[in-house]
């Protein structure tokens, strides 16, 4: 089900991009090609949406990700947690940030300030061969600026 939703989304995203190109050209041949591609994108989008409807009527979960993991194994404190990490308060005004979750498993709670739920890890240093910029040479302009700032 998730794959079919992804395919429909890809067609939905491709169509406006090709439409923008169509509006940017005056070449009749290019316009005909782009018109063909736009038409096919629309048809493919409708095909994927039809498949989704048929799968729903066959009894498949309407939620794109099937219940392949035992829900009792999920962490209950996070089932309805909405982490507000957006600019401004409007993100908490929609139905996704209040009421019950769409699967009716929990009340949505809003965490206004994102926080860590684990200890900060201590990572080993990176392999110096992966860095493309050598340390600043103190005799260069960048080295002098670095020294002045530190």
C-alpha positions in Angstrom: 0.0 0.0 0.0 2.8 2.4 0.8 4.4 1.8 -2.6 1.2 2.6 -4.4 0.8 5.9 -2.4 4.5 6.7 -3.2 3.9 6.1 -6.9 0.8 8.3 -6.9 2.8 11.0 -5.1 5.6 10.8 -7.6 3.2 11.3 -10.5 1.6 14.3 -8.6 5.0 15.8 -8.2 6.2 15.2 -11.7 3.1 16.8 -13.3 3.6 20.4 -12.1 7.3 20.3 -12.9 6.6 19.3 -16.5 3.8 21.9 -16.6 6.2 24.6 -15.6 8.5 23.6 -18.5 5.5 23.7 -20.8 4.8 27.3 -19.8 8.5 28.3 -20.3 8.8 27.3 -24.0 7.3 28.6 -27.2 8.6 25.6 -29.3 5.6 23.7 -30.7 7.4 20.4 -30.8 8.6 20.7 -27.2 5.1 21.8 -26.1 3.6 18.7 -27.8 6.1 16.4 -26.1 5.5 18.0 -22.7 1.7 17.9 -23.2 2.0 14.1 -23.8 4.1 13.7 -20.6 1.6 15.8 -18.6 -1.3 13.7 -19.9 0.5 10.4 -19.1 1.5 11.7 -15.6 -2.2 12.4 -14.9 -3.3 8.9 -16.2 -0.6 7.2 -14.2 -1.7 9.1 -11.1 -5.3 8.0 -11.6 -4.2 4.4 -12.1 -2.3 4.3 -8.7 -5.2 5.9 -7.0 -7.6 3.3 -8.5 -5.3 0.5 -7.3 -5.3 2.0 -3.8 -9.1 2.0 -3.8 -9.3 -1.6 -5.0 -6.8 -2.7 -2.3 -9.0 -0.9 0.4 -12.1 -2.7 -0.9 -10.2 -6.0 -0.7 -9.7 -5.3 3.0 -6.1 -4.1 3.1 -5.3 -1.4 5.7 -6.0 2.0 4.5 -3.1 3.3 6.4 -0.1 3.2 3.9 2.2 1.3 6.3 0.7 -2.1 7.1 0.6 -3.3 10.7 3.8 -5.4 10.3 5.0 -4.6 13.8 3.1 -5.7 16.9 1.5 -2.5 18.2 2.0 -3.6 21.8 5.7 -3.4 21.3 5.6 0.3 20.4 6.5 2.8 23.1 3.2 4.0 24.5 4.5 7.4 25.6 5.2 8.3 21.9 2.1 6.9 20.2 0.3 10.3 20.4 3.2 12.7 20.9 3.2 15.6 18.5 6.6 17.3 18.6 6.1 21.0 17.7 9.3 21.9 15.9 7.8 24.4 13.5 8.1 28.2 13.4 5.1 29.9 14.8 2.0 28.5 16.6 -0.1 27.6 13.5 1.3 24.0 13.3 -0.6 23.1 16.5 -3.9 24.3 15.2 -4.7 21.4 12.8 -6.4 18.1 13.6 -3.0 16.3 13.6 -2.1 18.1 16.8 -5.2 17.6 18.8 -7.9 15.1 19.6 -7.4 11.4 19.0 -4.8 9.9 16.7 -6.2 8.7 13.4 -5.9 5.1 14.4 -7.8 6.0 17.7 -5.0 4.6 19.9 -4.2 7.7 21.9 -5.0 11.3 22.6 -2.6 13.7 20.9 -0.3 15.6 23.2 1.8 18.5 22.1 5.5 18.8 23.1 6.0 22.6 22.6 9.8 22.4 23.0 11.5 19.4 21.4 13.7 17.6 23.9 16.1 14.6 23.8 14.9 11.3 25.2 18.3 9.7 25.4 21.8 10.4 26.7 24.1 12.3 24.4 26.4 9.8 22.7 30.1 10.1 22.7 31.2 9.5 19.2 34.7 8.5 18.1 36.6 11.1 16.0 36.1 11.0 12.3 38.7 9.6 9.9 40.8 12.6 9.0 41.2 11.2 5.4 37.5 12.0 4.9 37.9 15.8 5.3 38.8 17.7 2.1 39.9 20.9 3.8 43.3 20.9 5.5 43.8 22.9 8.7 44.3 26.6 8.1 47.9 27.6 7.5 48.8 30.4 10.0 50.7 32.2 7.3 47.7 32.6 4.9 44.9 35.2 5.1 42.4 32.5 6.3 44.9 31.4 9.0 45.4 35.0 10.1 41.6 35.6 10.3 41.2 32.3 12.2 43.9 33.4 14.7 42.4 36.8 15.1 39.0 35.3 15.9 40.2 32.6 18.3 
